[in-house]
Amino acid sequence: MKDLSGKLHQLRADANNCAVMAMSATDPNKRELLKRLADELAIEALELEQVVKRQTGDLGSDEQYNALSKPALDPPMPIRRKPLAGS
């Protein structure tokens, strides 16, 4: 079970990293790809969390992930750049 909890934490961290990279990507295709990857990893993490909860049978244990222990999946808003003069 500890191994699954570690995998769950890693999935969440990877989803967060992809979301942050998507926000900073300048290429629209890369931005969309990273956003989709972040979404897929976040979904996988939620599904794995349900499996872990089902296997432990204890939804209220101290090992349960709560909102404070989860990495944020929403990265900070990007800085909007003004278009260059004459563009």
PyMOL Python script that loads the backbone (N, CA, C, O; Angstrom):
from pymol import cmd

cmd.read_pdbstr("""\
ATOM      1  N   MET A   1       0.826  -1.190   0.000  1.00  0.00           N
ATOM      2  CA  MET A   1       0.000   0.000   0.000  1.00  0.00           C
ATOM      3  C   MET A   1       0.872   1.256   0.000  1.00  0.00           C
ATOM      4  O   MET A   1       0.521   2.267  -0.608  1.00  0.00           O
ATOM      5  N   LYS A   2       1.999   1.179   0.682  1.00  0.00           N
ATOM      6  CA  LYS A   2       2.899   2.326   0.739  1.00  0.00           C
ATOM      7  C   LYS A   2       3.413   2.663  -0.658  1.00  0.00           C
ATOM      8  O   LYS A   2       3.593   3.831  -1.002  1.00  0.00           O
ATOM      9  N   ASP A   3       3.648   1.609  -1.469  1.00  0.00           N
ATOM     10  CA  ASP A   3       4.119   1.818  -2.829  1.00  0.00           C
ATOM     11  C   ASP A   3       3.074   2.579  -3.642  1.00  0.00           C
ATOM     12  O   ASP A   3       3.422   3.479  -4.406  1.00  0.00           O
ATOM     13  N   LEU A   4       1.791   2.224  -3.484  1.00  0.00           N
ATOM     14  CA  LEU A   4       0.731   2.920  -4.207  1.00  0.00           C
ATOM     15  C   LEU A   4       0.616   4.368  -3.752  1.00  0.00           C
ATOM     16  O   LEU A   4       0.364   5.258  -4.565  1.00  0.00           O
ATOM     17  N   SER A   5       0.798   4.606  -2.478  1.00  0.00           N
ATOM     18  CA  SER A   5       0.744   5.979  -1.973  1.00  0.00           C
ATOM     19  C   SER A   5       1.879   6.813  -2.562  1.00  0.00           C
ATOM     20  O   SER A   5       1.693   7.987  -2.885  1.00  0.00           O
ATOM     21  N   GLY A   6       3.041   6.208  -2.699  1.00  0.00           N
ATOM     22  CA  GLY A   6       4.167   6.902  -3.321  1.00  0.00           C
ATOM     23  C   GLY A   6       3.899   7.202  -4.780  1.00  0.00           C
ATOM     24  O   GLY A   6       4.222   8.285  -5.267  1.00  0.00           O
ATOM     25  N   LYS A   7       3.307   6.238  -5.484  1.00  0.00           N
ATOM     26  CA  LYS A   7       2.951   6.439  -6.895  1.00  0.00           C
ATOM     27  C   LYS A   7       1.917   7.553  -7.025  1.00  0.00           C
ATOM     28  O   LYS A   7       1.980   8.367  -7.946  1.00  0.00           O
ATOM     29  N   LEU A   8       0.968   7.580  -6.097  1.00  0.00           N
ATOM     30  CA  LEU A   8      -0.067   8.608  -6.103  1.00  0.00           C
ATOM     31  C   LEU A   8       0.560   9.994  -5.939  1.00  0.00           C
ATOM     32  O   LEU A   8       0.224  10.929  -6.664  1.00  0.00           O
ATOM     33  N   HIS A   9       1.461  10.107  -4.988  1.00  0.00           N
ATOM     34  CA  HIS A   9       2.143  11.385  -4.768  1.00  0.00           C
ATOM     35  C   HIS A   9       2.922  11.795  -6.017  1.00  0.00           C
ATOM     36  O   HIS A   9       2.907  12.965  -6.398  1.00  0.00           O
ATOM     37  N   GLN A  10       3.600  10.846  -6.655  1.00  0.00           N
ATOM     38  CA  GLN A  10       4.389  11.142  -7.849  1.00  0.00           C
ATOM     39  C   GLN A  10       3.494  11.562  -9.013  1.00  0.00           C
ATOM     40  O   GLN A  10       3.841  12.482  -9.753  1.00  0.00           O
ATOM     41  N   LEU A  11       2.345  10.900  -9.186  1.00  0.00           N
ATOM     42  CA  LEU A  11       1.410  11.284 -10.247  1.00  0.00           C
ATOM     43  C   LEU A  11       0.940  12.720 -10.064  1.00  0.00           C
ATOM     44  O   LEU A  11       0.873  13.491 -11.021  1.00  0.00           O
ATOM     45  N   ARG A  12       0.618  13.068  -8.828  1.00  0.00           N
ATOM     46  CA  ARG A  12       0.161  14.436  -8.556  1.00  0.00           C
ATOM     47  C   ARG A  12       1.269  15.451  -8.832  1.00  0.00           C
ATOM     48  O   ARG A  12       1.018  16.513  -9.402  1.00  0.00           O
ATOM     49  N   ALA A  13       2.477  15.123  -8.431  1.00  0.00           N
ATOM     50  CA  ALA A  13       3.606  16.030  -8.669  1.00  0.00           C
ATOM     51  C   ALA A  13       3.860  16.189 -10.167  1.00  0.00           C
ATOM     52  O   ALA A  13       4.115  17.297 -10.639  1.00  0.00           O
ATOM     53  N   ASP A  14       3.791  15.087 -10.914  1.00  0.00           N
ATOM     54  CA  ASP A  14       3.990  15.145 -12.364  1.00  0.00           C
ATOM     55  C   ASP A  14       2.899  15.972 -13.039  1.00  0.00           C
ATOM     56  O   ASP A  14       3.180  16.755 -13.946  1.00  0.00           O
ATOM     57  N   ALA A  15       1.650  15.798 -12.593  1.00  0.00           N
ATOM     58  CA  ALA A  15       0.541  16.578 -13.151  1.00  0.00           C
ATOM     59  C   ALA A  15       0.770  18.064 -12.896  1.00  0.00           C
ATOM     60  O   ALA A  15       0.554  18.896 -13.778  1.00  0.00           O
ATOM     61  N   ASN A  16       1.203  18.382 -11.699  1.00  0.00           N
ATOM     62  CA  ASN A  16       1.465  19.780 -11.355  1.00  0.00           C
ATOM     63  C   ASN A  16       2.603  20.345 -12.201  1.00  0.00           C
ATOM     64  O   ASN A  16       2.508  21.467 -12.698  1.00  0.00           O
ATOM     65  N   ASN A  17       3.668  19.580 -12.366  1.00  0.00           N
ATOM     66  CA  ASN A  17       4.802  20.041 -13.170  1.00  0.00           C
ATOM     67  C   ASN A  17       4.401  20.281 -14.621  1.00  0.00           C
ATOM     68  O   ASN A  17       4.816  21.270 -15.225  1.00  0.00           O
ATOM     69  N   CYS A  18       3.598  19.384 -15.181  1.00  0.00           N
ATOM     70  CA  CYS A  18       3.141  19.555 -16.564  1.00  0.00           C
ATOM     71  C   CYS A  18       2.264  20.796 -16.695  1.00  0.00           C
ATOM     72  O   CYS A  18       2.359  21.526 -17.681  1.00  0.00           O
ATOM     73  N   ALA A  19       1.414  21.034 -15.707  1.00  0.00           N
ATOM     74  CA  ALA A  19       0.548  22.217 -15.741  1.00  0.00           C
ATOM     75  C   ALA A  19       1.378  23.496 -15.695  1.00  0.00           C
ATOM     76  O   ALA A  19       1.085  24.454 -16.410  1.00  0.00           O
ATOM     77  N   VAL A  20       2.403  23.512 -14.864  1.00  0.00           N
ATOM     78  CA  VAL A  20       3.270  24.692 -14.774  1.00  0.00           C
ATOM     79  C   VAL A  20       4.018  24.892 -16.087  1.00  0.00           C
ATOM     80  O   VAL A  20       4.121  26.019 -16.571  1.00  0.00           O
ATOM     81  N   MET A  21       4.543  23.814 -16.670  1.00  0.00           N
ATOM     82  CA  MET A  21       5.250  23.928 -17.943  1.00  0.00           C
ATOM     83  C   MET A  21       4.312  24.399 -19.049  1.00  0.00           C
ATOM     84  O   MET A  21       4.716  25.172 -19.917  1.00  0.00           O
ATOM     85  N   ALA A  22       3.055  23.932 -19.021  1.00  0.00           N
ATOM     86  CA  ALA A  22       2.083  24.352 -20.033  1.00  0.00           C
ATOM     87  C   ALA A  22       1.846  25.855 -19.963  1.00  0.00           C
ATOM     88  O   ALA A  22       1.721  26.522 -20.989  1.00  0.00           O
ATOM     89  N   MET A  23       1.788  26.377 -18.749  1.00  0.00           N
ATOM     90  CA  MET A  23       1.535  27.806 -18.585  1.00  0.00           C
ATOM     91  C   MET A  23       2.704  28.655 -19.080  1.00  0.00           C
ATOM     92  O   MET A  23       2.511  29.802 -19.485  1.00  0.00           O
ATOM     93  N   SER A  24       3.903  28.104 -19.050  1.00  0.00           N
ATOM     94  CA  SER A  24       5.063  28.887 -19.471  1.00  0.00           C
ATOM     95  C   SER A  24       5.487  28.590 -20.910  1.00  0.00           C
ATOM     96  O   SER A  24       6.392  29.242 -21.431  1.00  0.00           O
ATOM     97  N   ALA A  25       4.844  27.617 -21.558  1.00  0.00           N
ATOM     98  CA  ALA A  25       5.204  27.271 -22.936  1.00  0.00           C
ATOM     99  C   ALA A  25       4.788  28.392 -23.886  1.00  0.00           C
ATOM    100  O   ALA A  25       3.691  28.939 -23.774  1.00  0.00           O
ATOM    101  N   THR A  26       5.665  28.721 -24.808  1.00  0.00           N
ATOM    102  CA  THR A  26       5.349  29.766 -25.784  1.00  0.00           C
ATOM    103  C   THR A  26       4.738  29.189 -27.052  1.00  0.00           C
ATOM    104  O   THR A  26       3.980  29.875 -27.737  1.00  0.00           O
ATOM    105  N   ASP A  27       5.051  27.961 -27.369  1.00  0.00           N
ATOM    106  CA  ASP A  27       4.488  27.295 -28.546  1.00  0.00           C
ATOM    107  C   ASP A  27       3.080  26.801 -28.213  1.00  0.00           C
ATOM    108  O   ASP A  27       2.915  26.020 -27.276  1.00  0.00           O
ATOM    109  N   PRO A  28       2.059  27.238 -28.959  1.00  0.00           N
ATOM    110  CA  PRO A  28       0.678  26.826 -28.662  1.00  0.00           C
ATOM    111  C   PRO A  28       0.475  25.309 -28.695  1.00  0.00           C
ATOM    112  O   PRO A  28      -0.294  24.771 -27.899  1.00  0.00           O
ATOM    113  N   ASN A  29       1.154  24.623 -29.603  1.00  0.00           N
ATOM    114  CA  ASN A  29       1.014  23.162 -29.684  1.00  0.00           C
ATOM    115  C   ASN A  29       1.590  22.488 -28.443  1.00  0.00           C
ATOM    116  O   ASN A  29       0.984  21.568 -27.893  1.00  0.00           O
ATOM    117  N   LYS A  30       2.752  22.942 -28.006  1.00  0.00           N
ATOM    118  CA  LYS A  30       3.360  22.382 -26.793  1.00  0.00           C
ATOM    119  C   LYS A  30       2.509  22.702 -25.571  1.00  0.00           C
ATOM    120  O   LYS A  30       2.338  21.866 -24.683  1.00  0.00           O
ATOM    121  N   ARG A  31       1.977  23.927 -25.534  1.00  0.00           N
ATOM    122  CA  ARG A  31       1.135  24.331 -24.410  1.00  0.00           C
ATOM    123  C   ARG A  31      -0.081  23.410 -24.295  1.00  0.00           C
ATOM    124  O   ARG A  31      -0.417  22.947 -23.205  1.00  0.00           O
ATOM    125  N   GLU A  32      -0.735  23.151 -25.429  1.00  0.00           N
ATOM    126  CA  GLU A  32      -1.921  22.283 -25.422  1.00  0.00           C
ATOM    127  C   GLU A  32      -1.551  20.848 -25.049  1.00  0.00           C
ATOM    128  O   GLU A  32      -2.267  20.203 -24.283  1.00  0.00           O
ATOM    129  N   LEU A  33      -0.449  20.352 -25.580  1.00  0.00           N
ATOM    130  CA  LEU A  33      -0.007  18.995 -25.264  1.00  0.00           C
ATOM    131  C   LEU A  33       0.280  18.841 -23.773  1.00  0.00           C
ATOM    132  O   LEU A  33      -0.151  17.867 -23.154  1.00  0.00           O
ATOM    133  N   LEU A  34       0.998  19.788 -23.199  1.00  0.00           N
ATOM    134  CA  LEU A  34       1.328  19.719 -21.776  1.00  0.00           C
ATOM    135  C   LEU A  34       0.083  19.862 -20.907  1.00  0.00           C
ATOM    136  O   LEU A  34      -0.016  19.229 -19.856  1.00  0.00           O
ATOM    137  N   LYS A  35      -0.861  20.687 -21.337  1.00  0.00           N
ATOM    138  CA  LYS A  35      -2.107  20.839 -20.585  1.00  0.00           C
ATOM    139  C   LYS A  35      -2.896  19.531 -20.591  1.00  0.00           C
ATOM    140  O   LYS A  35      -3.415  19.105 -19.559  1.00  0.00           O
ATOM    141  N   ARG A  36      -2.982  18.894 -21.769  1.00  0.00           N
ATOM    142  CA  ARG A  36      -3.695  17.608 -21.847  1.00  0.00           C
ATOM    143  C   ARG A  36      -2.997  16.546 -21.008  1.00  0.00           C
ATOM    144  O   ARG A  36      -3.656  15.751 -20.337  1.00  0.00           O
ATOM    145  N   LEU A  37      -1.674  16.529 -21.041  1.00  0.00           N
ATOM    146  CA  LEU A  37      -0.921  15.568 -20.237  1.00  0.00           C
ATOM    147  C   LEU A  37      -1.154  15.810 -18.747  1.00  0.00           C
ATOM    148  O   LEU A  37      -1.329  14.861 -17.982  1.00  0.00           O
ATOM    149  N   ALA A  38      -1.157  17.071 -18.336  1.00  0.00           N
ATOM    150  CA  ALA A  38      -1.428  17.402 -16.931  1.00  0.00           C
ATOM    151  C   ALA A  38      -2.818  16.926 -16.526  1.00  0.00           C
ATOM    152  O   ALA A  38      -2.997  16.372 -15.442  1.00  0.00           O
ATOM    153  N   ASP A  39      -3.800  17.142 -17.394  1.00  0.00           N
ATOM    154  CA  ASP A  39      -5.169  16.704 -17.100  1.00  0.00           C
ATOM    155  C   ASP A  39      -5.249  15.184 -16.976  1.00  0.00           C
ATOM    156  O   ASP A  39      -5.890  14.665 -16.062  1.00  0.00           O
ATOM    157  N   GLU A  40      -4.598  14.475 -17.893  1.00  0.00           N
ATOM    158  CA  GLU A  40      -4.620  13.005 -17.854  1.00  0.00           C
ATOM    159  C   GLU A  40      -3.945  12.474 -16.589  1.00  0.00           C
ATOM    160  O   GLU A  40      -4.447  11.545 -15.957  1.00  0.00           O
ATOM    161  N   LEU A  41      -2.818  13.059 -16.228  1.00  0.00           N
ATOM    162  CA  LEU A  41      -2.121  12.618 -15.014  1.00  0.00           C
ATOM    163  C   LEU A  41      -2.953  12.906 -13.768  1.00  0.00           C
ATOM    164  O   LEU A  41      -2.963  12.109 -12.830  1.00  0.00           O
ATOM    165  N   ALA A  42      -3.646  14.032 -13.754  1.00  0.00           N
ATOM    166  CA  ALA A  42      -4.505  14.363 -12.613  1.00  0.00           C
ATOM    167  C   ALA A  42      -5.655  13.364 -12.500  1.00  0.00           C
ATOM    168  O   ALA A  42      -6.023  12.962 -11.396  1.00  0.00           O
ATOM    169  N   ILE A  43      -6.218  12.968 -13.626  1.00  0.00           N
ATOM    170  CA  ILE A  43      -7.297  11.973 -13.624  1.00  0.00           C
ATOM    171  C   ILE A  43      -6.775  10.631 -13.122  1.00  0.00           C
ATOM    172  O   ILE A  43      -7.427   9.966 -12.317  1.00  0.00           O
ATOM    173  N   GLU A  44      -5.596  10.236 -13.601  1.00  0.00           N
ATOM    174  CA  GLU A  44      -4.989   8.984 -13.138  1.00  0.00           C
ATOM    175  C   GLU A  44      -4.762   9.023 -11.627  1.00  0.00           C
ATOM    176  O   GLU A  44      -4.982   8.028 -10.936  1.00  0.00           O
ATOM    177  N   ALA A  45      -4.324  10.164 -11.123  1.00  0.00           N
ATOM    178  CA  ALA A  45      -4.090  10.300  -9.681  1.00  0.00           C
ATOM    179  C   ALA A  45      -5.393  10.144  -8.906  1.00  0.00           C
ATOM    180  O   ALA A  45      -5.415   9.490  -7.864  1.00  0.00           O
ATOM    181  N   LEU A  46      -6.470  10.732  -9.399  1.00  0.00           N
ATOM    182  CA  LEU A  46      -7.763  10.593  -8.726  1.00  0.00           C
ATOM    183  C   LEU A  46      -8.238   9.142  -8.725  1.00  0.00           C
ATOM    184  O   LEU A  46      -8.763   8.651  -7.725  1.00  0.00           O
ATOM    185  N   GLU A  47      -8.047   8.460  -9.858  1.00  0.00           N
ATOM    186  CA  GLU A  47      -8.443   7.053  -9.931  1.00  0.00           C
ATOM    187  C   GLU A  47      -7.610   6.200  -8.984  1.00  0.00           C
ATOM    188  O   GLU A  47      -8.146   5.320  -8.311  1.00  0.00           O
ATOM    189  N   LEU A  48      -6.316   6.448  -8.925  1.00  0.00           N
ATOM    190  CA  LEU A  48      -5.451   5.691  -8.024  1.00  0.00           C
ATOM    191  C   LEU A  48      -5.804   5.981  -6.569  1.00  0.00           C
ATOM    192  O   LEU A  48      -5.754   5.083  -5.728  1.00  0.00           O
ATOM    193  N   GLU A  49      -6.160   7.220  -6.268  1.00  0.00           N
ATOM    194  CA  GLU A  49      -6.567   7.565  -4.910  1.00  0.00           C
ATOM    195  C   GLU A  49      -7.803   6.761  -4.500  1.00  0.00           C
ATOM    196  O   GLU A  49      -7.898   6.306  -3.360  1.00  0.00           O
ATOM    197  N   GLN A  50      -8.746   6.588  -5.424  1.00  0.00           N
ATOM    198  CA  GLN A  50      -9.937   5.790  -5.132  1.00  0.00           C
ATOM    199  C   GLN A  50      -9.570   4.335  -4.867  1.00  0.00           C
ATOM    200  O   GLN A  50     -10.138   3.704  -3.976  1.00  0.00           O
ATOM    201  N   VAL A  51      -8.627   3.802  -5.632  1.00  0.00           N
ATOM    202  CA  VAL A  51      -8.181   2.421  -5.427  1.00  0.00           C
ATOM    203  C   VAL A  51      -7.544   2.274  -4.052  1.00  0.00           C
ATOM    204  O   VAL A  51      -7.828   1.319  -3.329  1.00  0.00           O
ATOM    205  N   VAL A  52      -6.685   3.218  -3.692  1.00  0.00           N
ATOM    206  CA  VAL A  52      -6.015   3.165  -2.387  1.00  0.00           C
ATOM    207  C   VAL A  52      -7.049   3.213  -1.273  1.00  0.00           C
ATOM    208  O   VAL A  52      -6.963   2.449  -0.312  1.00  0.00           O
ATOM    209  N   LYS A  53      -8.020   4.101  -1.394  1.00  0.00           N
ATOM    210  CA  LYS A  53      -9.063   4.212  -0.370  1.00  0.00           C
ATOM    211  C   LYS A  53      -9.882   2.927  -0.279  1.00  0.00           C
ATOM    212  O   LYS A  53     -10.224   2.479   0.815  1.00  0.00           O
ATOM    213  N   ARG A  54     -10.192   2.341  -1.427  1.00  0.00           N
ATOM    214  CA  ARG A  54     -10.974   1.106  -1.444  1.00  0.00           C
ATOM    215  C   ARG A  54     -10.198  -0.037  -0.796  1.00  0.00           C
ATOM    216  O   ARG A  54     -10.770  -0.838  -0.057  1.00  0.00           O
ATOM    217  N   GLN A  55      -8.894  -0.115  -1.072  1.00  0.00           N
ATOM    218  CA  GLN A  55      -8.083  -1.201  -0.526  1.00  0.00           C
ATOM    219  C   GLN A  55      -7.871  -1.060   0.973  1.00  0.00           C
ATOM    220  O   GLN A  55      -7.828  -2.060   1.691  1.00  0.00           O
ATOM    221  N   THR A  56      -7.738   0.157   1.447  1.00  0.00           N
ATOM    222  CA  THR A  56      -7.543   0.339   2.883  1.00  0.00           C
ATOM    223  C   THR A  56      -8.863   0.208   3.620  1.00  0.00           C
ATOM    224  O   THR A  56      -8.892  -0.180   4.788  1.00  0.00           O
ATOM    225  N   GLY A  57      -9.954   0.529   2.941  1.00  0.00           N
ATOM    226  CA  GLY A  57     -11.267   0.430   3.568  1.00  0.00           C
ATOM    227  C   GLY A  57     -11.475   1.451   4.663  1.00  0.00           C
ATOM    228  O   GLY A  57     -12.455   1.381   5.405  1.00  0.00           O
ATOM    229  N   ASP A  58     -10.567   2.391   4.770  1.00  0.00           N
ATOM    230  CA  ASP A  58     -10.651   3.397   5.823  1.00  0.00           C
ATOM    231  C   ASP A  58     -10.535   4.767   5.187  1.00  0.00           C
ATOM    232  O   ASP A  58      -9.433   5.253   4.934  1.00  0.00           O
ATOM    233  N   LEU A  59     -11.667   5.383   4.931  1.00  0.00           N
ATOM    234  CA  LEU A  59     -11.667   6.681   4.273  1.00  0.00           C
ATOM    235  C   LEU A  59     -11.292   7.814   5.211  1.00  0.00           C
ATOM    236  O   LEU A  59     -11.020   8.925   4.755  1.00  0.00           O
ATOM    237  N   GLY A  60     -11.272   7.557   6.501  1.00  0.00           N
ATOM    238  CA  GLY A  60     -10.974   8.623   7.446  1.00  0.00           C
ATOM    239  C   GLY A  60      -9.635   8.475   8.128  1.00  0.00           C
ATOM    240  O   GLY A  60      -9.399   9.134   9.140  1.00  0.00           O
ATOM    241  N   SER A  61      -8.749   7.642   7.620  1.00  0.00           N
ATOM    242  CA  SER A  61      -7.463   7.417   8.283  1.00  0.00           C
ATOM    243  C   SER A  61      -6.540   8.614   8.116  1.00  0.00           C
ATOM    244  O   SER A  61      -6.781   9.490   7.286  1.00  0.00           O
ATOM    245  N   ASP A  62      -5.482   8.637   8.915  1.00  0.00           N
ATOM    246  CA  ASP A  62      -4.498   9.711   8.838  1.00  0.00           C
ATOM    247  C   ASP A  62      -3.716   9.663   7.537  1.00  0.00           C
ATOM    248  O   ASP A  62      -3.144  10.672   7.124  1.00  0.00           O
ATOM    249  N   GLU A  63      -3.682   8.500   6.880  1.00  0.00           N
ATOM    250  CA  GLU A  63      -2.929   8.370   5.644  1.00  0.00           C
ATOM    251  C   GLU A  63      -3.689   8.926   4.455  1.00  0.00           C
ATOM    252  O   GLU A  63      -3.127   9.079   3.370  1.00  0.00           O
ATOM    253  N   GLN A  64      -4.967   9.231   4.654  1.00  0.00           N
ATOM    254  CA  GLN A  64      -5.765   9.753   3.552  1.00  0.00           C
ATOM    255  C   GLN A  64      -5.214  11.111   3.133  1.00  0.00           C
ATOM    256  O   GLN A  64      -4.864  11.940   3.973  1.00  0.00           O
ATOM    257  N   TYR A  65      -5.144  11.321   1.836  1.00  0.00           N
ATOM    258  CA  TYR A  65      -4.695  12.609   1.333  1.00  0.00           C
ATOM    259  C   TYR A  65      -5.814  13.618   1.534  1.00  0.00           C
ATOM    260  O   TYR A  65      -6.978  13.341   1.245  1.00  0.00           O
ATOM    261  N   ASN A  66      -5.451  14.775   2.026  1.00  0.00           N
ATOM    262  CA  ASN A  66      -6.436  15.830   2.162  1.00  0.00           C
ATOM    263  C   ASN A  66      -6.010  17.013   1.311  1.00  0.00           C
ATOM    264  O   ASN A  66      -4.953  16.991   0.682  1.00  0.00           O
ATOM    265  N   ALA A  67      -6.835  18.034   1.299  1.00  0.00           N
ATOM    266  CA  ALA A  67      -6.573  19.180   0.432  1.00  0.00           C
ATOM    267  C   ALA A  67      -5.242  19.852   0.749  1.00  0.00           C
ATOM    268  O   ALA A  67      -4.619  20.424  -0.145  1.00  0.00           O
ATOM    269  N   LEU A  68      -4.793  19.795   1.996  1.00  0.00           N
ATOM    270  CA  LEU A  68      -3.547  20.457   2.357  1.00  0.00           C
ATOM    271  C   LEU A  68      -2.320  19.675   1.925  1.00  0.00           C
ATOM    272  O   LEU A  68      -1.255  20.265   1.742  1.00  0.00           O
ATOM    273  N   SER A  69      -2.437  18.359   1.755  1.00  0.00           N
ATOM    274  CA  SER A  69      -1.273  17.563   1.385  1.00  0.00           C
ATOM    275  C   SER A  69      -1.149  17.375  -0.120  1.00  0.00           C
ATOM    276  O   SER A  69      -0.122  16.895  -0.600  1.00  0.00           O
ATOM    277  N   LYS A  70      -2.183  17.748  -0.870  1.00  0.00           N
ATOM    278  CA  LYS A  70      -2.136  17.591  -2.317  1.00  0.00           C
ATOM    279  C   LYS A  70      -1.414  18.780  -2.938  1.00  0.00           C
ATOM    280  O   LYS A  70      -1.616  19.921  -2.521  1.00  0.00           O
ATOM    281  N   PRO A  71      -0.570  18.513  -3.937  1.00  0.00           N
ATOM    282  CA  PRO A  71       0.014  19.649  -4.637  1.00  0.00           C
ATOM    283  C   PRO A  71      -1.072  20.351  -5.444  1.00  0.00           C
ATOM    284  O   PRO A  71      -2.009  19.713  -5.923  1.00  0.00           O
ATOM    285  N   ALA A  72      -0.945  21.638  -5.588  1.00  0.00           N
ATOM    286  CA  ALA A  72      -1.925  22.394  -6.365  1.00  0.00           C
ATOM    287  C   ALA A  72      -1.841  21.978  -7.823  1.00  0.00           C
ATOM    288  O   ALA A  72      -0.751  21.891  -8.388  1.00  0.00           O
ATOM    289  N   LEU A  73      -2.984  21.724  -8.428  1.00  0.00           N
ATOM    290  CA  LEU A  73      -3.005  21.344  -9.833  1.00  0.00           C
ATOM    291  C   LEU A  73      -3.199  22.555 -10.733  1.00  0.00           C
ATOM    292  O   LEU A  73      -2.972  22.480 -11.941  1.00  0.00           O
ATOM    293  N   ASP A  74      -3.611  23.652 -10.154  1.00  0.00           N
ATOM    294  CA  ASP A  74      -3.798  24.857 -10.936  1.00  0.00           C
ATOM    295  C   ASP A  74      -2.575  25.748 -10.761  1.00  0.00           C
ATOM    296  O   ASP A  74      -2.349  26.286  -9.677  1.00  0.00           O
ATOM    297  N   PRO A  75      -1.784  25.908 -11.824  1.00  0.00           N
ATOM    298  CA  PRO A  75      -0.597  26.751 -11.722  1.00  0.00           C
ATOM    299  C   PRO A  75      -0.999  28.218 -11.656  1.00  0.00           C
ATOM    300  O   PRO A  75      -2.140  28.561 -11.969  1.00  0.00           O
ATOM    301  N   PRO A  76      -0.086  29.078 -11.256  1.00  0.00           N
ATOM    302  CA  PRO A  76      -0.404  30.500 -11.225  1.00  0.00           C
ATOM    303  C   PRO A  76      -0.736  31.018 -12.621  1.00  0.00           C
ATOM    304  O   PRO A  76      -0.275  30.473 -13.624  1.00  0.00           O
ATOM    305  N   MET A  77      -1.520  32.049 -12.670  1.00  0.00           N
ATOM    306  CA  MET A  77      -1.914  32.626 -13.959  1.00  0.00           C
ATOM    307  C   MET A  77      -0.684  33.183 -14.663  1.00  0.00           C
ATOM    308  O   MET A  77       0.199  33.747 -14.017  1.00  0.00           O
ATOM    309  N   PRO A  78      -0.618  33.026 -16.004  1.00  0.00           N
ATOM    310  CA  PRO A  78       0.538  33.536 -16.737  1.00  0.00           C
ATOM    311  C   PRO A  78       0.501  35.061 -16.805  1.00  0.00           C
ATOM    312  O   PRO A  78      -0.557  35.681 -16.691  1.00  0.00           O
ATOM    313  N   ILE A  79       1.658  35.634 -16.989  1.00  0.00           N
ATOM    314  CA  ILE A  79       1.759  37.077 -17.154  1.00  0.00           C
ATOM    315  C   ILE A  79       1.388  37.397 -18.593  1.00  0.00           C
ATOM    316  O   ILE A  79       1.968  36.846 -19.529  1.00  0.00           O
ATOM    317  N   ARG A  80       0.431  38.279 -18.763  1.00  0.00           N
ATOM    318  CA  ARG A  80       0.016  38.679 -20.111  1.00  0.00           C
ATOM    319  C   ARG A  80       1.012  39.709 -20.634  1.00  0.00           C
ATOM    320  O   ARG A  80       1.261  40.734 -20.000  1.00  0.00           O
ATOM    321  N   ARG A  81       1.563  39.419 -21.781  1.00  0.00           N
ATOM    322  CA  ARG A  81       2.528  40.334 -22.376  1.00  0.00           C
ATOM    323  C   ARG A  81       1.819  41.225 -23.385  1.00  0.00           C
ATOM    324  O   ARG A  81       0.944  40.781 -24.128  1.00  0.00           O
ATOM    325  N   LYS A  82       2.216  42.490 -23.393  1.00  0.00           N
ATOM    326  CA  LYS A  82       1.650  43.427 -24.359  1.00  0.00           C
ATOM    327  C   LYS A  82       2.301  43.172 -25.708  1.00  0.00           C
ATOM    328  O   LYS A  82       3.490  42.859 -25.771  1.00  0.00           O
ATOM    329  N   PRO A  83       1.529  43.301 -26.802  1.00  0.00           N
ATOM    330  CA  PRO A  83       2.134  43.117 -28.126  1.00  0.00           C
ATOM    331  C   PRO A  83       3.174  44.206 -28.393  1.00  0.00           C
ATOM    332  O   PRO A  83       3.065  45.328 -27.898  1.00  0.00           O
ATOM    333  N   LEU A  84       4.170  43.850 -29.177  1.00  0.00           N
ATOM    334  CA  LEU A  84       5.208  44.807 -29.532  1.00  0.00           C
ATOM    335  C   LEU A  84       4.624  45.895 -30.416  1.00  0.00           C
ATOM    336  O   LEU A  84       3.731  45.639 -31.224  1.00  0.00           O
ATOM    337  N   ALA A  85       5.128  47.096 -30.261  1.00  0.00           N
ATOM    338  CA  ALA A  85       4.656  48.214 -31.083  1.00  0.00           C
ATOM    339  C   ALA A  85       4.969  47.935 -32.543  1.00  0.00           C
ATOM    340  O   ALA A  85       6.061  47.475 -32.876  1.00  0.00           O
ATOM    341  N   GLY A  86       4.014  48.212 -33.402  1.00  0.00           N
ATOM    342  CA  GLY A  86       4.208  47.997 -34.831  1.00  0.00           C
ATOM    343  C   GLY A  86       3.928  46.582 -35.280  1.00  0.00           C
ATOM    344  O   GLY A  86       4.140  46.269 -36.451  1.00  0.00           O
ATOM    345  N   SER A  87       3.453  45.696 -34.385  1.00  0.00           N
ATOM    346  CA  SER A  87       3.173  44.307 -34.761  1.00  0.00           C
ATOM    347  C   SER A  87       1.749  44.166 -35.211  1.00  0.00           C
ATOM    348  O   SER A  87       1.320  43.069 -35.570  1.00  0.00           O
TER     349      SER A  87
END
""", "prot")
cmd.dss("prot")
cmd.show_as("cartoon", "prot")
cmd.util.cbc("prot")
cmd.orient("prot")
